[in-house]
């Protein structure tokens, strides 16, 4: 038995040595006087690998928790190496949730080329669950950012801005992400005015978005403590508001707005 194994091993070594010797001799030479063919010109030459395209990602990450410990999640899709970052916030006022459908449509769609798209479908899950404008502390999140913050309204009112700027876990989560990403574009979805806000955001992008969706453009009031106002003050005209119609969006409407977002994304 051992002799058979030894003979088999010897046979394998002979084959390996023969293959190695053949590899050292290189490709066969053409006959004398023969013209080199394209294949013979390139034989034995290591070809340079083509540059690979940047790989796209689609990943979900936990950003933190709401007052009632509901998860606040972001989805990143596209090219993570790109500096052309954009952020979509589907819902910030809890009783205005229609933009969540646009956010989830984007999250399930094709990754954008040469752009890094971040999506927060729902920044106010407590408000959405309760059907209230405010979070579980009675604070309207879109009055709780540092932009010209003022102590507006009593708790639970439509204008209550909280005890201080960024007092709420939800607004702290958003502010931390925006400071880290420094997105070139952010869109905040609201309801029910059915307009694209034309105030202090990126006007060319607002105009293009309105054209693609059929929504009219008109300036809305810049309220103290608003998310878009704070971001435009921090990063320049990069953020704007889209006011969707009342009620839920149809799948076709969600796809239309998602396509508009894809069209206006920064590139590079």
NORJOHU-V992933 format. One record per residue. N is the residue number from 0. RES is the residue in one letter. PHI is phi in degrees with one decimal (NA if undefined). NEAR is the number of other C-alpha atoms within 8 Angstrom. D_LAST is the distance of its C-alpha to the last C-alpha in whole Angstrom. Layout:
n = {N,N}
res = {RES,RES}
phi = {PHI,PHI}
near = {NEAR,NEAR}
d_last = {D_LAST,D_LAST}
This chain:
n = {0,1,2,3,4,5,6,7,8,9,10,11,12,13,14,15,16,17,18,19,20,21,22,23,24,25,26,27,28,29,30,31,32,33,34,35,36,37,38,39,40,41,42,43,44,45,46,47,48,49,50,51,52,53,54,55,56,57,58,59,60,61,62,63,64,65,66,67,68,69,70,71,72,73,74,75,76,77,78,79,80,81,82,83,84,85,86,87,88,89,90,91,92,93,94,95,96,97,98,99,100,101,102,103,104,105,106,107,108,109,110,111,112,113,114,115,116,117,118,119,120,121,122,123,124,125,126,127,128,129,130,131,132,133,134,135,136,137,138,139,140,141,142,143,144,145,146,147,148,149,150,151,152,153,154,155,156,157,158,159,160,161,162,163,164,165,166,167,168,169,170,171,172,173,174,175,176,177,178,179,180,181,182,183,184,185,186,187,188,189,190,191,192,193,194,195,196,197,198,199,200,201,202,203,204,205,206,207,208,209,210,211,212,213,214,215,216,217,218,219,220,221,222,223,224,225,226,227,228,229,230,231,232,233,234,235,236,237,238,239,240,241,242,243,244,245,246,247,248,249,250,251,252,253,254,255,256,257,258,259,260,261,262,263,264,265,266,267}
res = {X,X,X,X,X,X,X,X,X,X,X,X,X,X,X,X,X,X,X,X,X,X,X,X,X,X,X,X,X,X,X,X,X,X,X,X,X,X,X,X,X,X,X,X,X,X,X,X,X,X,X,X,X,X,X,X,X,X,X,X,X,X,X,X,X,X,X,X,X,X,X,X,X,X,X,X,X,X,X,X,X,X,X,X,X,X,X,X,X,X,X,X,X,X,X,X,X,X,X,X,X,X,X,X,X,X,X,X,X,X,X,X,X,X,X,X,X,X,X,X,X,X,X,X,X,X,X,X,X,X,X,X,X,X,X,X,X,X,X,X,X,X,X,X,X,X,X,X,X,X,X,X,X,X,X,X,X,X,X,X,X,X,X,X,X,X,X,X,X,X,X,X,X,X,X,X,X,X,X,X,X,X,X,X,X,X,X,X,X,X,X,X,X,X,X,X,X,X,X,X,X,X,X,X,X,X,X,X,X,X,X,X,X,X,X,X,X,X,X,X,X,X,X,X,X,X,X,X,X,X,X,X,X,X,X,X,X,X,X,X,X,X,X,X,X,X,X,X,X,X,X,X,X,X,X,X,X,X,X,X,X,X,X,X,X,X,X,X}
phi = {NA,-64.2,-61.9,-61.5,-62.2,-65.3,-64.1,-64.6,-63.5,-62.4,-62.1,-61.9,-62.6,-60.7,-62.3,-62.4,-64.9,-63.3,-64.6,-64.7,-63.7,-63.1,-66.6,-74.5,-75.9,78.8,-69.8,-63.7,-80.7,-69.1,-59.9,-58.3,85.8,-78.2,-72.3,-69.4,-84.1,-54.6,-66.6,-71.5,-66.1,-98.9,-63.3,82.0,-96.6,-74.7,-78.7,-70.8,-68.6,-71.5,-65.5,-78.6,-68.4,-58.5,-71.0,-88.5,-123.4,-146.5,-142.3,-112.9,-140.9,-81.9,-89.0,161.2,-131.8,-76.2,-55.1,-92.6,62.9,-86.6,-71.3,-116.5,-118.7,-119.0,-114.0,-109.6,-134.9,112.9,-98.7,-69.4,-85.8,-74.6,-85.7,-84.3,-94.7,-136.6,-131.6,-117.5,-115.0,-70.9,-152.7,-126.0,-95.8,-61.7,-95.4,-128.7,-93.3,-60.4,-66.8,-60.9,-63.9,-67.4,-61.5,-71.1,-64.0,-63.0,-63.7,-94.3,-88.7,-67.8,-64.4,-70.8,-83.0,58.4,-148.4,-116.5,-102.6,-111.5,-131.5,-109.3,-60.5,-145.1,-87.0,-129.7,-64.5,-67.2,-65.3,-63.1,-63.6,-91.5,71.2,-114.2,-63.5,-89.6,-84.6,-74.0,-90.3,78.3,-97.8,-78.9,-59.8,-79.6,-124.3,-107.4,-88.3,-68.5,-62.8,48.1,-57.1,-137.2,-77.4,-88.3,63.9,-83.5,-55.3,87.9,-80.1,-67.0,-115.3,-61.9,-97.6,87.7,-74.1,-165.8,-62.0,55.8,-74.3,-103.1,-60.6,-66.8,-73.0,-65.0,-60.7,-63.5,-63.6,-64.7,-66.4,-64.6,-65.7,-76.0,-79.1,50.0,-65.0,-77.3,-148.1,-138.0,-121.1,-107.8,-96.2,-134.7,-145.0,-120.3,-79.8,59.3,-145.7,-99.4,-65.9,-117.4,-126.5,-118.6,-88.4,-75.1,-64.4,-63.3,-71.6,-58.3,-63.2,-64.9,-62.6,-62.8,-61.3,-72.5,-101.3,80.5,-80.7,-73.5,-109.9,-158.6,-72.7,-107.2,-65.8,-87.7,-81.2,-64.6,81.1,-78.1,-66.2,-65.4,-62.3,-62.9,-67.0,-64.8,-71.1,-75.4,-117.6,90.3,-70.8,-122.1,-124.7,-150.9,-111.1,-113.0,-95.4,-84.4,-67.0,-66.2,85.0,-85.2,-86.5,-72.1,-55.1,-65.3,-66.8,-63.4,-67.2,-60.6,-70.1,-62.9,-65.2,-65.1,-59.6,-58.1,-70.8,-96.5,-60.9,-66.9,-129.0,116.1}
near = {4,5,6,7,8,8,8,8,8,8,8,8,8,8,8,8,8,8,8,8,8,8,7,6,6,7,6,4,4,6,5,4,4,6,4,8,6,6,7,7,7,7,7,6,5,4,4,4,4,4,4,4,4,5,5,10,10,9,7,8,7,8,9,9,11,13,12,7,6,9,10,15,12,12,12,13,15,14,15,9,5,10,7,12,15,14,12,13,16,18,17,15,16,18,9,13,15,15,15,11,11,13,15,9,11,9,10,6,6,5,10,11,8,10,17,16,12,12,13,14,14,13,12,16,13,13,15,14,8,7,8,11,12,15,15,9,8,11,16,17,16,11,16,19,14,9,11,6,13,7,9,8,9,7,9,10,10,8,9,15,18,15,6,9,11,10,10,11,11,13,12,10,10,9,8,8,8,10,7,6,7,8,11,9,11,12,11,14,14,15,13,10,8,12,11,14,13,12,10,9,12,10,9,6,8,14,9,9,12,12,8,9,9,6,9,8,11,9,7,7,4,7,7,10,17,14,11,11,14,12,13,13,9,6,8,7,10,13,14,15,11,13,13,13,8,8,6,6,10,6,7,7,8,12,10,10,11,12,8,11,9,8,6,9,9,10,7,7}
d_last = {67,66,67,65,62,63,63,60,58,59,58,55,55,56,54,51,52,53,49,48,50,49,46,47,48,45,45,48,49,49,53,54,53,50,47,44,42,38,39,41,39,36,38,38,35,32,29,26,24,20,17,16,13,12,14,14,16,18,21,23,24,27,26,30,33,34,37,39,37,35,32,28,26,22,20,17,15,12,10,12,10,6,7,6,9,12,16,18,22,24,27,29,32,34,36,33,31,30,26,27,27,24,22,24,23,19,20,22,20,17,14,11,9,5,7,10,12,16,19,22,25,27,28,31,33,36,36,35,38,41,39,39,37,37,37,40,41,41,38,36,32,31,33,33,30,30,29,33,34,38,41,41,43,45,44,43,43,40,39,40,37,39,41,38,34,32,36,34,33,30,29,29,27,24,24,24,21,19,20,19,15,15,13,11,13,16,19,23,25,29,32,34,33,31,29,25,26,26,26,24,20,18,20,18,16,20,21,19,20,23,23,22,24,27,28,29,27,30,30,31,33,31,33,33,32,29,26,23,25,25,21,21,24,22,18,19,18,16,19,21,24,25,28,29,33,36,36,34,31,32,30,29,28,26,24,24,22,20,19,18,16,14,14,13,10,7,4,0}
